[in-house]
Amino acid sequence: MVPSVCSFFFCSYPSRNDTIGRPSNIIVTFSAAPSSQPVAISLANLEMLFLSPATGALVRKVSTTSILTQLEHSHSMLLSGSSDGFVRVHDLRTGMGRAGGAENFVKAHARSVEGLKVSGDLVFTIGMGER
């Protein structure tokens, strides 16, 4: 039996790779998006996919600098928590950092961000630290 990870629109089945050093496209997490915003999916191979909420078709693929462990929509942007402890802001139109913003990322934890919630203008995180 092959384990699978499925969301409403997309399934990923772990498979053996023929190319050495190339990770498979395993879903790490995905966002729960309102019907007007694209669904964001984080993959283990350092990519983020945006899917159309109406059709489930791939809208765009964006490279990331680390594995995104949490994805959360807020107003007109997407926030991500990552395995390197950073919280980043992504523009929904491009998937990249917001142009013209003061900062696109902040170091929230010494290690991985394990939980991320948005309430109005506030962002709450749970993460790993060092003691």
C-alpha positions in Angstrom: 0.0 0.0 0.0 1.3 3.5 -0.9 0.5 6.3 1.5 -0.9 9.5 -0.1 -1.5 13.0 1.0 -4.6 14.6 -0.5 -6.2 18.0 -0.4 -9.5 18.9 -2.0 -7.9 19.6 -5.4 -4.5 17.8 -5.4 -3.0 14.4 -4.4 0.6 13.5 -4.1 1.9 10.0 -3.9 5.4 9.4 -2.6 7.4 7.6 -5.3 10.9 6.4 -5.8 13.1 8.8 -7.6 15.2 7.8 -10.6 17.4 10.9 -10.2 19.7 10.9 -7.2 19.4 13.9 -4.9 16.0 15.0 -6.4 13.3 15.1 -3.7 9.8 13.9 -4.6 6.8 16.3 -4.7 5.3 15.5 -1.3 2.8 18.0 0.1 4.0 19.5 3.4 1.0 21.7 4.1 -1.8 23.7 2.3 -3.9 26.8 3.0 -7.6 26.9 3.7 -8.5 29.7 1.4 -11.7 31.7 1.0 -13.4 31.0 -2.4 -12.0 34.2 -3.9 -8.3 33.4 -3.2 -6.1 30.7 -4.6 -5.2 27.6 -2.5 -1.5 27.6 -1.6 0.4 24.3 -1.4 3.9 23.8 0.1 5.9 21.0 -1.4 8.9 19.3 0.2 11.1 20.2 -2.9 11.1 23.9 -1.9 8.2 25.0 -4.1 4.9 26.6 -3.5 2.0 26.0 -5.8 -1.1 28.2 -6.2 -4.3 26.5 -7.4 -7.4 28.1 -8.7 -10.2 27.8 -6.1 -12.8 27.3 -8.9 -11.1 24.7 -11.1 -8.2 23.3 -9.1 -5.9 24.1 -12.0 -2.3 25.2 -11.4 -2.1 29.0 -11.5 1.6 29.5 -10.6 4.6 27.8 -9.2 7.1 29.7 -6.9 10.5 28.6 -5.5 11.0 29.0 -1.8 14.1 29.3 0.3 13.1 26.8 2.9 10.3 24.3 3.5 7.0 26.1 4.4 5.4 24.4 7.4 2.4 26.7 7.8 0.3 28.7 5.3 -2.4 31.2 6.4 -4.4 33.7 4.4 -5.0 37.2 5.7 -6.9 40.0 3.8 -5.0 40.3 0.5 -1.8 38.4 1.4 -0.5 35.0 2.3 1.6 34.4 5.4 4.0 31.4 5.7 5.9 29.9 8.6 8.9 27.9 7.6 11.3 25.2 8.9 14.0 27.9 9.4 11.9 29.8 11.9 10.9 32.7 9.6 7.4 34.1 9.0 7.1 35.5 5.5 4.6 37.6 3.6 3.7 36.7 0.1 1.7 38.7 -2.5 -1.1 36.5 -3.8 -0.7 37.8 -7.4 2.9 36.8 -7.7 3.6 34.5 -4.7 6.8 36.5 -4.0 7.5 38.9 -1.2 5.3 42.0 -1.2 6.9 44.9 -3.1 6.9 48.2 -1.4 6.4 46.7 2.1 8.6 47.5 5.0 9.7 43.9 5.5 8.8 40.7 3.8 10.0 38.4 6.6 10.8 38.2 10.3 12.7 35.6 12.4 10.0 34.4 14.7 11.6 31.3 16.2 15.1 29.7 16.5 13.9 26.7 14.7 10.7 25.6 12.8 7.4 27.4 12.9 4.8 24.8 14.0 1.7 26.9 14.1 0.5 30.2 12.5 -2.8 32.0 12.9 -3.9 35.5 11.8 -6.5 37.6 13.5 -7.0 41.1 12.0 -3.6 42.8 12.0 -2.1 40.3 14.5 -0.1 37.2 13.7 0.3 34.4 16.3 3.0 31.7 16.0 4.0 28.6 17.9 7.5 27.3 17.2 10.6 25.5 18.3 13.4 27.2 20.2 16.7 26.4 21.8 17.2 26.0 25.5 
